């Protein structure tokens, strides 16, 4: 009886394919995490301008400079 050996070579590549897959996953997450940290440190100009005119700052100006923790709109 002759034995079929069509898939025997794939088993030898399993550690290599696993390392390639883990490298791709780690590369994806590292790019995502590094870009998130970069945008926290250096925000975009449009977001920095929009952050200056938030309702919290206008409520703080109305309350005489004291910090407002909770407001209820009527």
C-alpha positions in Angstrom: 0.0 0.0 0.0 1.2 3.4 -1.0 0.8 6.1 1.5 -0.3 9.6 0.4 2.0 12.4 1.5 0.3 15.4 0.1 -0.1 17.3 3.3 2.9 16.2 5.2 5.0 19.2 4.2 2.4 21.7 5.6 3.0 20.4 9.2 6.6 21.4 9.0 5.6 25.0 8.1 3.3 25.4 11.1 5.8 27.1 13.4 7.0 29.3 10.6 3.5 30.4 9.7 2.6 30.9 13.3 5.6 33.3 13.8 4.6 35.2 10.6 1.0 35.5 11.8 2.1 36.7 15.3 4.5 39.2 13.7 1.7 40.6 11.6 -0.6 40.9 14.6 2.1 42.5 16.7 2.9 44.9 13.9 -0.7 45.9 13.5 -1.2 46.6 17.2 2.1 48.4 17.6 1.2 50.8 14.7 -2.2 51.4 16.3 -0.8 52.0 19.8 2.0 54.2 18.6 -0.3 56.3 16.5 -2.7 56.6 19.4 0.1 57.8 21.7 1.3 60.2 19.0 -2.1 61.8 18.6 -2.5 62.2 22.3 0.8 64.0 22.5 0.3 66.0 19.3 -3.4 66.6 18.7 -4.6 67.8 15.3 -5.1 71.5 15.0 -8.8 71.3 14.3 -9.4 69.2 17.5 -7.3 71.5 19.6 -9.3 74.6 18.5 -12.6 72.8 19.1 -11.5 71.8 22.6 -11.1 75.4 23.6 -14.7 76.3 23.1 -16.3 73.4 25.0 -19.5 73.9 27.1 -17.6 73.0 30.3 -15.4 76.1 29.9 -18.3 78.4 29.3 -20.1 76.9 32.4 -16.9 77.5 34.4 -16.8 81.1 33.2 -20.4 81.6 34.3 -19.8 80.1 37.8 -17.1 82.6 38.6 -14.1 80.5 37.9 -15.1 77.5 40.1 -15.2 74.1 38.8 -18.6 72.7 38.0 -19.0 69.0 38.6 -22.6 68.5 37.5 -25.1 70.8 36.0 -28.8 70.2 35.3 -30.3 71.9 32.3 -33.8 73.3 32.9 
